[in-house]
Amino acid sequence: MAQLKSKFLLKLQEQFIELTIKEDEEKRKKYNEYMKNYQKKNYKKNYEYNKRRYKENDEYRKKIIERVNKYRYNKKFIQILPNIFPKDIPIDFHHIDGKWFIVPLPRIIHRRYGGNSSEHIIKNMEWVEFFYDLNPEDFLWDGLH
């Protein structure tokens, strides 16, 4: 008798779980549809509100700048060559070995070839050789061997 009750209770529990999962999925779908419609209907109002609240607020701009600078400059990378560019030229750091060693390059040049593609690595290494007149890979690996 105890086994029958436990089997019965297990079946009830499984059915209850299935029902709650289905209800949750339905609620999630309804909510997603509602939010899509809401965003479409109230786009202009939300845009104006956010523009007033954030984009025209100096404190918010300062926070964004701090966040970007913290992300950009608080990394534990090793800069193997100095920054030779004037301060009015924004720079990005190009990874030589893909992990630790970096070299400063002008942002426009560094972002011209995007991502981790082989073209990005090859073209930026050519620019590093042009600006610094040395091949950083040879510089790195000759000292390590």
Phi and psi in radians as a Rosetta constraint file:
Dihedral C 1 N 2 CA 2 C 2 CIRCULARHARMONIC -1.164 0.35
Dihedral N 2 CA 2 C 2 N 3 CIRCULARHARMONIC -0.621 0.35
Dihedral C 2 N 3 CA 3 C 3 CIRCULARHARMONIC -1.184 0.35
Dihedral N 3 CA 3 C 3 N 4 CIRCULARHARMONIC -0.671 0.35
Dihedral C 3 N 4 CA 4 C 4 CIRCULARHARMONIC -1.091 0.35
Dihedral N 4 CA 4 C 4 N 5 CIRCULARHARMONIC -0.755 0.35
Dihedral C 4 N 5 CA 5 C 5 CIRCULARHARMONIC -1.107 0.35
Dihedral N 5 CA 5 C 5 N 6 CIRCULARHARMONIC -0.733 0.35
Dihedral C 5 N 6 CA 6 C 6 CIRCULARHARMONIC -1.188 0.35
Dihedral N 6 CA 6 C 6 N 7 CIRCULARHARMONIC -0.668 0.35
Dihedral C 6 N 7 CA 7 C 7 CIRCULARHARMONIC -1.124 0.35
Dihedral N 7 CA 7 C 7 N 8 CIRCULARHARMONIC -0.746 0.35
Dihedral C 7 N 8 CA 8 C 8 CIRCULARHARMONIC -1.097 0.35
Dihedral N 8 CA 8 C 8 N 9 CIRCULARHARMONIC -0.763 0.35
Dihedral C 8 N 9 CA 9 C 9 CIRCULARHARMONIC -1.154 0.35
Dihedral N 9 CA 9 C 9 N 10 CIRCULARHARMONIC -0.660 0.35
Dihedral C 9 N 10 CA 10 C 10 CIRCULARHARMONIC -1.118 0.35
Dihedral N 10 CA 10 C 10 N 11 CIRCULARHARMONIC -0.735 0.35
Dihedral C 10 N 11 CA 11 C 11 CIRCULARHARMONIC -1.106 0.35
Dihedral N 11 CA 11 C 11 N 12 CIRCULARHARMONIC -0.755 0.35
Dihedral C 11 N 12 CA 12 C 12 CIRCULARHARMONIC -1.067 0.35
Dihedral N 12 CA 12 C 12 N 13 CIRCULARHARMONIC -0.728 0.35
Dihedral C 12 N 13 CA 13 C 13 CIRCULARHARMONIC -1.127 0.35
Dihedral N 13 CA 13 C 13 N 14 CIRCULARHARMONIC -0.755 0.35
Dihedral C 13 N 14 CA 14 C 14 CIRCULARHARMONIC -1.083 0.35
Dihedral N 14 CA 14 C 14 N 15 CIRCULARHARMONIC -0.744 0.35
Dihedral C 14 N 15 CA 15 C 15 CIRCULARHARMONIC -1.128 0.35
Dihedral N 15 CA 15 C 15 N 16 CIRCULARHARMONIC -0.698 0.35
Dihedral C 15 N 16 CA 16 C 16 CIRCULARHARMONIC -1.110 0.35
Dihedral N 16 CA 16 C 16 N 17 CIRCULARHARMONIC -0.748 0.35
Dihedral C 16 N 17 CA 17 C 17 CIRCULARHARMONIC -1.092 0.35
Dihedral N 17 CA 17 C 17 N 18 CIRCULARHARMONIC -0.769 0.35
Dihedral C 17 N 18 CA 18 C 18 CIRCULARHARMONIC -1.055 0.35
Dihedral N 18 CA 18 C 18 N 19 CIRCULARHARMONIC -0.759 0.35
Dihedral C 18 N 19 CA 19 C 19 CIRCULARHARMONIC -1.115 0.35
Dihedral N 19 CA 19 C 19 N 20 CIRCULARHARMONIC -0.757 0.35
Dihedral C 19 N 20 CA 20 C 20 CIRCULARHARMONIC -1.146 0.35
Dihedral N 20 CA 20 C 20 N 21 CIRCULARHARMONIC -0.655 0.35
Dihedral C 20 N 21 CA 21 C 21 CIRCULARHARMONIC -1.110 0.35
Dihedral N 21 CA 21 C 21 N 22 CIRCULARHARMONIC -0.786 0.35
Dihedral C 21 N 22 CA 22 C 22 CIRCULARHARMONIC -1.096 0.35
Dihedral N 22 CA 22 C 22 N 23 CIRCULARHARMONIC -0.737 0.35
Dihedral C 22 N 23 CA 23 C 23 CIRCULARHARMONIC -1.110 0.35
Dihedral N 23 CA 23 C 23 N 24 CIRCULARHARMONIC -0.722 0.35
Dihedral C 23 N 24 CA 24 C 24 CIRCULARHARMONIC -1.102 0.35
Dihedral N 24 CA 24 C 24 N 25 CIRCULARHARMONIC -0.739 0.35
Dihedral C 24 N 25 CA 25 C 25 CIRCULARHARMONIC -1.099 0.35
Dihedral N 25 CA 25 C 25 N 26 CIRCULARHARMONIC -0.740 0.35
Dihedral C 25 N 26 CA 26 C 26 CIRCULARHARMONIC -1.122 0.35
Dihedral N 26 CA 26 C 26 N 27 CIRCULARHARMONIC -0.767 0.35
Dihedral C 26 N 27 CA 27 C 27 CIRCULARHARMONIC -1.091 0.35
Dihedral N 27 CA 27 C 27 N 28 CIRCULARHARMONIC -0.722 0.35
Dihedral C 27 N 28 CA 28 C 28 CIRCULARHARMONIC -1.111 0.35
Dihedral N 28 CA 28 C 28 N 29 CIRCULARHARMONIC -0.737 0.35
Dihedral C 28 N 29 CA 29 C 29 CIRCULARHARMONIC -1.115 0.35
Dihedral N 29 CA 29 C 29 N 30 CIRCULARHARMONIC -0.773 0.35
Dihedral C 29 N 30 CA 30 C 30 CIRCULARHARMONIC -1.077 0.35
Dihedral N 30 CA 30 C 30 N 31 CIRCULARHARMONIC -0.755 0.35
Dihedral C 30 N 31 CA 31 C 31 CIRCULARHARMONIC -1.124 0.35
Dihedral N 31 CA 31 C 31 N 32 CIRCULARHARMONIC -0.758 0.35
Dihedral C 31 N 32 CA 32 C 32 CIRCULARHARMONIC -1.076 0.35
Dihedral N 32 CA 32 C 32 N 33 CIRCULARHARMONIC -0.734 0.35
Dihedral C 32 N 33 CA 33 C 33 CIRCULARHARMONIC -1.114 0.35
Dihedral N 33 CA 33 C 33 N 34 CIRCULARHARMONIC -0.743 0.35
Dihedral C 33 N 34 CA 34 C 34 CIRCULARHARMONIC -1.058 0.35
Dihedral N 34 CA 34 C 34 N 35 CIRCULARHARMONIC -0.777 0.35
Dihedral C 34 N 35 CA 35 C 35 CIRCULARHARMONIC -1.170 0.35
Dihedral N 35 CA 35 C 35 N 36 CIRCULARHARMONIC -0.661 0.35
Dihedral C 35 N 36 CA 36 C 36 CIRCULARHARMONIC -1.070 0.35
Dihedral N 36 CA 36 C 36 N 37 CIRCULARHARMONIC -0.820 0.35
Dihedral C 36 N 37 CA 37 C 37 CIRCULARHARMONIC -1.133 0.35
Dihedral N 37 CA 37 C 37 N 38 CIRCULARHARMONIC -0.715 0.35
Dihedral C 37 N 38 CA 38 C 38 CIRCULARHARMONIC -1.092 0.35
Dihedral N 38 CA 38 C 38 N 39 CIRCULARHARMONIC -0.767 0.35
Dihedral C 38 N 39 CA 39 C 39 CIRCULARHARMONIC -1.146 0.35
Dihedral N 39 CA 39 C 39 N 40 CIRCULARHARMONIC -0.673 0.35
Dihedral C 39 N 40 CA 40 C 40 CIRCULARHARMONIC -1.153 0.35
Dihedral N 40 CA 40 C 40 N 41 CIRCULARHARMONIC -0.769 0.35
Dihedral C 40 N 41 CA 41 C 41 CIRCULARHARMONIC -1.202 0.35
Dihedral N 41 CA 41 C 41 N 42 CIRCULARHARMONIC -0.692 0.35
Dihedral C 41 N 42 CA 42 C 42 CIRCULARHARMONIC -1.883 0.35
Dihedral N 42 CA 42 C 42 N 43 CIRCULARHARMONIC 0.470 0.35
Dihedral C 42 N 43 CA 43 C 43 CIRCULARHARMONIC -1.055 0.35
Dihedral N 43 CA 43 C 43 N 44 CIRCULARHARMONIC -0.869 0.35
Dihedral C 43 N 44 CA 44 C 44 CIRCULARHARMONIC -1.115 0.35
Dihedral N 44 CA 44 C 44 N 45 CIRCULARHARMONIC -0.756 0.35
Dihedral C 44 N 45 CA 45 C 45 CIRCULARHARMONIC -1.089 0.35
Dihedral N 45 CA 45 C 45 N 46 CIRCULARHARMONIC -0.800 0.35
Dihedral C 45 N 46 CA 46 C 46 CIRCULARHARMONIC -1.137 0.35
Dihedral N 46 CA 46 C 46 N 47 CIRCULARHARMONIC -0.682 0.35
Dihedral C 46 N 47 CA 47 C 47 CIRCULARHARMONIC -1.107 0.35
Dihedral N 47 CA 47 C 47 N 48 CIRCULARHARMONIC -0.811 0.35
Dihedral C 47 N 48 CA 48 C 48 CIRCULARHARMONIC -1.116 0.35
Dihedral N 48 CA 48 C 48 N 49 CIRCULARHARMONIC -0.717 0.35
Dihedral C 48 N 49 CA 49 C 49 CIRCULARHARMONIC -1.077 0.35
Dihedral N 49 CA 49 C 49 N 50 CIRCULARHARMONIC -0.837 0.35
Dihedral C 49 N 50 CA 50 C 50 CIRCULARHARMONIC -1.185 0.35
Dihedral N 50 CA 50 C 50 N 51 CIRCULARHARMONIC -0.634 0.35
Dihedral C 50 N 51 CA 51 C 51 CIRCULARHARMONIC -1.073 0.35
Dihedral N 51 CA 51 C 51 N 52 CIRCULARHARMONIC -0.803 0.35
Dihedral C 51 N 52 CA 52 C 52 CIRCULARHARMONIC -1.139 0.35
Dihedral N 52 CA 52 C 52 N 53 CIRCULARHARMONIC -0.758 0.35
Dihedral C 52 N 53 CA 53 C 53 CIRCULARHARMONIC -1.287 0.35
Dihedral N 53 CA 53 C 53 N 54 CIRCULARHARMONIC -0.716 0.35
Dihedral C 53 N 54 CA 54 C 54 CIRCULARHARMONIC -1.925 0.35
Dihedral N 54 CA 54 C 54 N 55 CIRCULARHARMONIC -0.925 0.35
Dihedral C 54 N 55 CA 55 C 55 CIRCULARHARMONIC -1.208 0.35
Dihedral N 55 CA 55 C 55 N 56 CIRCULARHARMONIC -0.509 0.35
Dihedral C 55 N 56 CA 56 C 56 CIRCULARHARMONIC -1.685 0.35
Dihedral N 56 CA 56 C 56 N 57 CIRCULARHARMONIC 0.109 0.35
Dihedral C 56 N 57 CA 57 C 57 CIRCULARHARMONIC -1.724 0.35
Dihedral N 57 CA 57 C 57 N 58 CIRCULARHARMONIC 2.062 0.35
Dihedral C 57 N 58 CA 58 C 58 CIRCULARHARMONIC -1.125 0.35
Dihedral N 58 CA 58 C 58 N 59 CIRCULARHARMONIC -0.646 0.35
Dihedral C 58 N 59 CA 59 C 59 CIRCULARHARMONIC -1.087 0.35
Dihedral N 59 CA 59 C 59 N 60 CIRCULARHARMONIC -0.714 0.35
Dihedral C 59 N 60 CA 60 C 60 CIRCULARHARMONIC -1.131 0.35
Dihedral N 60 CA 60 C 60 N 61 CIRCULARHARMONIC -0.742 0.35
Dihedral C 60 N 61 CA 61 C 61 CIRCULARHARMONIC -1.036 0.35
Dihedral N 61 CA 61 C 61 N 62 CIRCULARHARMONIC -0.753 0.35
Dihedral C 61 N 62 CA 62 C 62 CIRCULARHARMONIC -1.085 0.35
Dihedral N 62 CA 62 C 62 N 63 CIRCULARHARMONIC -0.707 0.35
Dihedral C 62 N 63 CA 63 C 63 CIRCULARHARMONIC -1.111 0.35
Dihedral N 63 CA 63 C 63 N 64 CIRCULARHARMONIC -0.720 0.35
Dihedral C 63 N 64 CA 64 C 64 CIRCULARHARMONIC -1.108 0.35
Dihedral N 64 CA 64 C 64 N 65 CIRCULARHARMONIC -0.785 0.35
Dihedral C 64 N 65 CA 65 C 65 CIRCULARHARMONIC -1.082 0.35
Dihedral N 65 CA 65 C 65 N 66 CIRCULARHARMONIC -0.767 0.35
Dihedral C 65 N 66 CA 66 C 66 CIRCULARHARMONIC -1.065 0.35
Dihedral N 66 CA 66 C 66 N 67 CIRCULARHARMONIC -0.736 0.35
Dihedral C 66 N 67 CA 67 C 67 CIRCULARHARMONIC -1.117 0.35
Dihedral N 67 CA 67 C 67 N 68 CIRCULARHARMONIC -0.762 0.35
Dihedral C 67 N 68 CA 68 C 68 CIRCULARHARMONIC -1.135 0.35
Dihedral N 68 CA 68 C 68 N 69 CIRCULARHARMONIC -0.783 0.35
Dihedral C 68 N 69 CA 69 C 69 CIRCULARHARMONIC -1.122 0.35
Dihedral N 69 CA 69 C 69 N 70 CIRCULARHARMONIC -0.687 0.35
Dihedral C 69 N 70 CA 70 C 70 CIRCULARHARMONIC -1.082 0.35
Dihedral N 70 CA 70 C 70 N 71 CIRCULARHARMONIC -0.743 0.35
Dihedral C 70 N 71 CA 71 C 71 CIRCULARHARMONIC -1.148 0.35
Dihedral N 71 CA 71 C 71 N 72 CIRCULARHARMONIC -0.734 0.35
Dihedral C 71 N 72 CA 72 C 72 CIRCULARHARMONIC -1.335 0.35
Dihedral N 72 CA 72 C 72 N 73 CIRCULARHARMONIC -0.653 0.35
Dihedral C 72 N 73 CA 73 C 73 CIRCULARHARMONIC -1.956 0.35
Dihedral N 73 CA 73 C 73 N 74 CIRCULARHARMONIC -0.096 0.35
Dihedral C 73 N 74 CA 74 C 74 CIRCULARHARMONIC -1.700 0.35
Dihedral N 74 CA 74 C 74 N 75 CIRCULARHARMONIC 0.483 0.35
Dihedral C 74 N 75 CA 75 C 75 CIRCULARHARMONIC -1.485 0.35
Dihedral N 75 CA 75 C 75 N 76 CIRCULARHARMONIC 2.756 0.35
Dihedral C 75 N 76 CA 76 C 76 CIRCULARHARMONIC -1.709 0.35
Dihedral N 76 CA 76 C 76 N 77 CIRCULARHARMONIC 0.969 0.35
Dihedral C 76 N 77 CA 77 C 77 CIRCULARHARMONIC -1.753 0.35
Dihedral N 77 CA 77 C 77 N 78 CIRCULARHARMONIC 2.823 0.35
Dihedral C 77 N 78 CA 78 C 78 CIRCULARHARMONIC -1.900 0.35
Dihedral N 78 CA 78 C 78 N 79 CIRCULARHARMONIC 2.032 0.35
Dihedral C 78 N 79 CA 79 C 79 CIRCULARHARMONIC -1.521 0.35
Dihedral N 79 CA 79 C 79 N 80 CIRCULARHARMONIC 2.018 0.35
Dihedral C 79 N 80 CA 80 C 80 CIRCULARHARMONIC -1.614 0.35
Dihedral N 80 CA 80 C 80 N 81 CIRCULARHARMONIC -0.309 0.35
Dihedral C 80 N 81 CA 81 C 81 CIRCULARHARMONIC -2.240 0.35
Dihedral N 81 CA 81 C 81 N 82 CIRCULARHARMONIC 2.577 0.35
Dihedral C 81 N 82 CA 82 C 82 CIRCULARHARMONIC -1.301 0.35
Dihedral N 82 CA 82 C 82 N 83 CIRCULARHARMONIC 2.857 0.35
Dihedral C 82 N 83 CA 83 C 83 CIRCULARHARMONIC -1.436 0.35
Dihedral N 83 CA 83 C 83 N 84 CIRCULARHARMONIC 1.962 0.35
Dihedral C 83 N 84 CA 84 C 84 CIRCULARHARMONIC -1.708 0.35
Dihedral N 84 CA 84 C 84 N 85 CIRCULARHARMONIC 0.018 0.35
Dihedral C 84 N 85 CA 85 C 85 CIRCULARHARMONIC -1.610 0.35
Dihedral N 85 CA 85 C 85 N 86 CIRCULARHARMONIC 2.629 0.35
Dihedral C 85 N 86 CA 86 C 86 CIRCULARHARMONIC -1.106 0.35
Dihedral N 86 CA 86 C 86 N 87 CIRCULARHARMONIC 2.793 0.35
Dihedral C 86 N 87 CA 87 C 87 CIRCULARHARMONIC -1.180 0.35
Dihedral N 87 CA 87 C 87 N 88 CIRCULARHARMONIC -0.393 0.35
Dihedral C 87 N 88 CA 88 C 88 CIRCULARHARMONIC -1.386 0.35
Dihedral N 88 CA 88 C 88 N 89 CIRCULARHARMONIC -0.128 0.35
Dihedral C 88 N 89 CA 89 C 89 CIRCULARHARMONIC -1.692 0.35
Dihedral N 89 CA 89 C 89 N 90 CIRCULARHARMONIC 2.059 0.35
Dihedral C 89 N 90 CA 90 C 90 CIRCULARHARMONIC -1.209 0.35
Dihedral N 90 CA 90 C 90 N 91 CIRCULARHARMONIC 2.465 0.35
Dihedral C 90 N 91 CA 91 C 91 CIRCULARHARMONIC -2.087 0.35
Dihedral N 91 CA 91 C 91 N 92 CIRCULARHARMONIC 2.725 0.35
Dihedral C 91 N 92 CA 92 C 92 CIRCULARHARMONIC -2.192 0.35
Dihedral N 92 CA 92 C 92 N 93 CIRCULARHARMONIC 2.766 0.35
Dihedral C 92 N 93 CA 93 C 93 CIRCULARHARMONIC -1.771 0.35
Dihedral N 93 CA 93 C 93 N 94 CIRCULARHARMONIC 2.260 0.35
Dihedral C 93 N 94 CA 94 C 94 CIRCULARHARMONIC -1.737 0.35
Dihedral N 94 CA 94 C 94 N 95 CIRCULARHARMONIC 2.270 0.35
Dihedral C 94 N 95 CA 95 C 95 CIRCULARHARMONIC -1.398 0.35
Dihedral N 95 CA 95 C 95 N 96 CIRCULARHARMONIC 2.180 0.35
Dihedral C 95 N 96 CA 96 C 96 CIRCULARHARMONIC -1.420 0.35
Dihedral N 96 CA 96 C 96 N 97 CIRCULARHARMONIC -0.834 0.35
Dihedral C 96 N 97 CA 97 C 97 CIRCULARHARMONIC -1.740 0.35
Dihedral N 97 CA 97 C 97 N 98 CIRCULARHARMONIC -0.009 0.35
Dihedral C 97 N 98 CA 98 C 98 CIRCULARHARMONIC 1.599 0.35
Dihedral N 98 CA 98 C 98 N 99 CIRCULARHARMONIC -0.130 0.35
Dihedral C 98 N 99 CA 99 C 99 CIRCULARHARMONIC -2.324 0.35
Dihedral N 99 CA 99 C 99 N 100 CIRCULARHARMONIC -1.208 0.35
Dihedral C 99 N 100 CA 100 C 100 CIRCULARHARMONIC -1.854 0.35
Dihedral N 100 CA 100 C 100 N 101 CIRCULARHARMONIC -0.684 0.35
Dihedral C 100 N 101 CA 101 C 101 CIRCULARHARMONIC -1.598 0.35
Dihedral N 101 CA 101 C 101 N 102 CIRCULARHARMONIC 2.284 0.35
Dihedral C 101 N 102 CA 102 C 102 CIRCULARHARMONIC -2.259 0.35
Dihedral N 102 CA 102 C 102 N 103 CIRCULARHARMONIC 2.758 0.35
Dihedral C 102 N 103 CA 103 C 103 CIRCULARHARMONIC -2.365 0.35
Dihedral N 103 CA 103 C 103 N 104 CIRCULARHARMONIC 2.351 0.35
Dihedral C 103 N 104 CA 104 C 104 CIRCULARHARMONIC -1.278 0.35
Dihedral N 104 CA 104 C 104 N 105 CIRCULARHARMONIC 2.373 0.35
Dihedral C 104 N 105 CA 105 C 105 CIRCULARHARMONIC -2.362 0.35
Dihedral N 105 CA 105 C 105 N 106 CIRCULARHARMONIC 2.659 0.35
Dihedral C 105 N 106 CA 106 C 106 CIRCULARHARMONIC -1.042 0.35
Dihedral N 106 CA 106 C 106 N 107 CIRCULARHARMONIC 2.443 0.35
Dihedral C 106 N 107 CA 107 C 107 CIRCULARHARMONIC -1.009 0.35
Dihedral N 107 CA 107 C 107 N 108 CIRCULARHARMONIC -0.708 0.35
Dihedral C 107 N 108 CA 108 C 108 CIRCULARHARMONIC -1.073 0.35
Dihedral N 108 CA 108 C 108 N 109 CIRCULARHARMONIC -0.759 0.35
Dihedral C 108 N 109 CA 109 C 109 CIRCULARHARMONIC -1.221 0.35
Dihedral N 109 CA 109 C 109 N 110 CIRCULARHARMONIC -0.779 0.35
Dihedral C 109 N 110 CA 110 C 110 CIRCULARHARMONIC -1.120 0.35
Dihedral N 110 CA 110 C 110 N 111 CIRCULARHARMONIC -0.650 0.35
Dihedral C 110 N 111 CA 111 C 111 CIRCULARHARMONIC -1.542 0.35
Dihedral N 111 CA 111 C 111 N 112 CIRCULARHARMONIC -0.008 0.35
Dihedral C 111 N 112 CA 112 C 112 CIRCULARHARMONIC -1.107 0.35
Dihedral N 112 CA 112 C 112 N 113 CIRCULARHARMONIC -0.664 0.35
Dihedral C 112 N 113 CA 113 C 113 CIRCULARHARMONIC -1.990 0.35
Dihedral N 113 CA 113 C 113 N 114 CIRCULARHARMONIC 1.950 0.35
Dihedral C 113 N 114 CA 114 C 114 CIRCULARHARMONIC -1.499 0.35
Dihedral N 114 CA 114 C 114 N 115 CIRCULARHARMONIC 2.799 0.35
Dihedral C 114 N 115 CA 115 C 115 CIRCULARHARMONIC 1.278 0.35
Dihedral N 115 CA 115 C 115 N 116 CIRCULARHARMONIC -2.827 0.35
Dihedral C 115 N 116 CA 116 C 116 CIRCULARHARMONIC -1.710 0.35
Dihedral N 116 CA 116 C 116 N 117 CIRCULARHARMONIC 0.443 0.35
Dihedral C 116 N 117 CA 117 C 117 CIRCULARHARMONIC -1.213 0.35
Dihedral N 117 CA 117 C 117 N 118 CIRCULARHARMONIC 2.771 0.35
Dihedral C 117 N 118 CA 118 C 118 CIRCULARHARMONIC -1.146 0.35
Dihedral N 118 CA 118 C 118 N 119 CIRCULARHARMONIC -0.555 0.35
Dihedral C 118 N 119 CA 119 C 119 CIRCULARHARMONIC -1.092 0.35
Dihedral N 119 CA 119 C 119 N 120 CIRCULARHARMONIC -0.725 0.35
Dihedral C 119 N 120 CA 120 C 120 CIRCULARHARMONIC -1.025 0.35
Dihedral N 120 CA 120 C 120 N 121 CIRCULARHARMONIC -0.811 0.35
Dihedral C 120 N 121 CA 121 C 121 CIRCULARHARMONIC -1.171 0.35
Dihedral N 121 CA 121 C 121 N 122 CIRCULARHARMONIC -0.809 0.35
Dihedral C 121 N 122 CA 122 C 122 CIRCULARHARMONIC -1.149 0.35
Dihedral N 122 CA 122 C 122 N 123 CIRCULARHARMONIC -0.865 0.35
Dihedral C 122 N 123 CA 123 C 123 CIRCULARHARMONIC -1.128 0.35
Dihedral N 123 CA 123 C 123 N 124 CIRCULARHARMONIC -0.727 0.35
Dihedral C 123 N 124 CA 124 C 124 CIRCULARHARMONIC -1.218 0.35
Dihedral N 124 CA 124 C 124 N 125 CIRCULARHARMONIC -0.555 0.35
Dihedral C 124 N 125 CA 125 C 125 CIRCULARHARMONIC -1.150 0.35
Dihedral N 125 CA 125 C 125 N 126 CIRCULARHARMONIC -0.630 0.35
Dihedral C 125 N 126 CA 126 C 126 CIRCULARHARMONIC -1.096 0.35
Dihedral N 126 CA 126 C 126 N 127 CIRCULARHARMONIC -0.702 0.35
Dihedral C 126 N 127 CA 127 C 127 CIRCULARHARMONIC -1.181 0.35
Dihedral N 127 CA 127 C 127 N 128 CIRCULARHARMONIC -0.657 0.35
Dihedral C 127 N 128 CA 128 C 128 CIRCULARHARMONIC -1.094 0.35
Dihedral N 128 CA 128 C 128 N 129 CIRCULARHARMONIC -0.763 0.35
Dihedral C 128 N 129 CA 129 C 129 CIRCULARHARMONIC -1.097 0.35
Dihedral N 129 CA 129 C 129 N 130 CIRCULARHARMONIC -0.668 0.35
Dihedral C 129 N 130 CA 130 C 130 CIRCULARHARMONIC -1.143 0.35
Dihedral N 130 CA 130 C 130 N 131 CIRCULARHARMONIC -0.837 0.35
Dihedral C 130 N 131 CA 131 C 131 CIRCULARHARMONIC -1.289 0.35
Dihedral N 131 CA 131 C 131 N 132 CIRCULARHARMONIC -0.734 0.35
Dihedral C 131 N 132 CA 132 C 132 CIRCULARHARMONIC -1.774 0.35
Dihedral N 132 CA 132 C 132 N 133 CIRCULARHARMONIC -0.130 0.35
Dihedral C 132 N 133 CA 133 C 133 CIRCULARHARMONIC 1.025 0.35
Dihedral N 133 CA 133 C 133 N 134 CIRCULARHARMONIC 0.657 0.35
Dihedral C 133 N 134 CA 134 C 134 CIRCULARHARMONIC -2.787 0.35
Dihedral N 134 CA 134 C 134 N 135 CIRCULARHARMONIC 2.676 0.35
Dihedral C 134 N 135 CA 135 C 135 CIRCULARHARMONIC -1.566 0.35
Dihedral N 135 CA 135 C 135 N 136 CIRCULARHARMONIC 1.963 0.35
Dihedral C 135 N 136 CA 136 C 136 CIRCULARHARMONIC -1.097 0.35
Dihedral N 136 CA 136 C 136 N 137 CIRCULARHARMONIC -0.554 0.35
Dihedral C 136 N 137 CA 137 C 137 CIRCULARHARMONIC -1.119 0.35
Dihedral N 137 CA 137 C 137 N 138 CIRCULARHARMONIC -0.764 0.35
Dihedral C 137 N 138 CA 138 C 138 CIRCULARHARMONIC -1.115 0.35
Dihedral N 138 CA 138 C 138 N 139 CIRCULARHARMONIC -0.712 0.35
Dihedral C 138 N 139 CA 139 C 139 CIRCULARHARMONIC -1.038 0.35
Dihedral N 139 CA 139 C 139 N 140 CIRCULARHARMONIC -0.766 0.35
Dihedral C 139 N 140 CA 140 C 140 CIRCULARHARMONIC -1.210 0.35
Dihedral N 140 CA 140 C 140 N 141 CIRCULARHARMONIC -0.931 0.35
Dihedral C 140 N 141 CA 141 C 141 CIRCULARHARMONIC -1.324 0.35
Dihedral N 141 CA 141 C 141 N 142 CIRCULARHARMONIC -0.455 0.35
Dihedral C 141 N 142 CA 142 C 142 CIRCULARHARMONIC -1.172 0.35
Dihedral N 142 CA 142 C 142 N 143 CIRCULARHARMONIC -0.624 0.35
Dihedral C 142 N 143 CA 143 C 143 CIRCULARHARMONIC -1.296 0.35
Dihedral N 143 CA 143 C 143 N 144 CIRCULARHARMONIC -0.386 0.35
Dihedral C 143 N 144 CA 144 C 144 CIRCULARHARMONIC -1.586 0.35
Dihedral N 144 CA 144 C 144 N 145 CIRCULARHARMONIC -0.321 0.35
